[in-house]
Amino acid sequence: MFKSRRPRRITGLSINKLIPNILTLLALCAGLTAIRFGLHQKWESAVLSILLAGVLDGLDGRVARLLQGTSKFGAELDSLSDFVSFGVAPAMLLYFWSMQNAGGVGWALVMLYAVCMALRLARFNTMLGQPDLPSWAYNFFTGVPAPAAAGLVLLPMMASFQLDLNGFFQHPLICGILLIVVSFLMVSKVPTYSGKRFRIPHNYVLPVMLVMALLAAFLVTAPWSTVTAVALIYAATIPLSAASFAKLKRQTDLLRPAETLQSDDSHPKA
């Protein structure tokens, strides 16, 4: 008698594994679309595309962890998408909008920003999974992250959508200074809040939800003023995060001698 052969089961990736990478690709497409809008001088649509890329970038990592779809391929794809959406796209928008009036200096400054973005992402990738970081350090980034850097460097453009001060925000000097400052912050070792492991106490859940509802209402009624205010608030938290990091480090350094002394006392003496 002949035994019936079962057909071989087709193996492949589940849709859960693909969703995070799809979100990353959508973020990449949004960044490329921002450059297209910039070529046609549709500045508001261009900035909206970068903001959309930021939202998608914030979702893909969290969705990957929820669906257990994290992979080395996804991490590399995410970095490439970040470089285009938050490095190349904002640099090109600022060049088309303002910095081309500064000639070669303007091009050099937008290149500086893009190069610092690449260096920042390369450093971030090499720090992933670093085992010797203290537990409290995981609440901080080293330097300003890519989406936040894009939001900060586009502040003059977003402010110009609401305030027309005879081209003040469009002046190459204003944009150039901001490009230099943000480029330095990206590659610096200034600690900034991460927020990935931030836990909201139960007593503050309802107030936080009310604040988010107000934020959504302001985004509908006055979108550019709200986004500009959020970017300014984030910039104000940078010195606060540095002070908080230094405080935690001091507290940890003070505890280490006590822990060392306690461990020495636990050993029997001759």
Protein Blocks (a to p, Z undefined) as FASTA:
>chain_A
ZZdddddddddddfklmmmmmmmmmmmmmmmmmmmmmmnopaklmmmmmmmmmmmmmmmm
mmmmmnopacfklmmmmmmmmmmmmmmmmmmmmmmmmmmmnommlmmmmmmmmmmmmmmm
mmmmmmgopakbcfklmmpcedjafklmmmmmmmmmmmmmmmcgehllmpmklmmmmmmm
mmmmmmmcbdcdeklmcccdfklmmmmmmmmmmmmmmmmmmmmlmmmmmmmmmmmmmmmm
mmmmmmmmmmmmmmmmmmmmmmmmmpccZZ
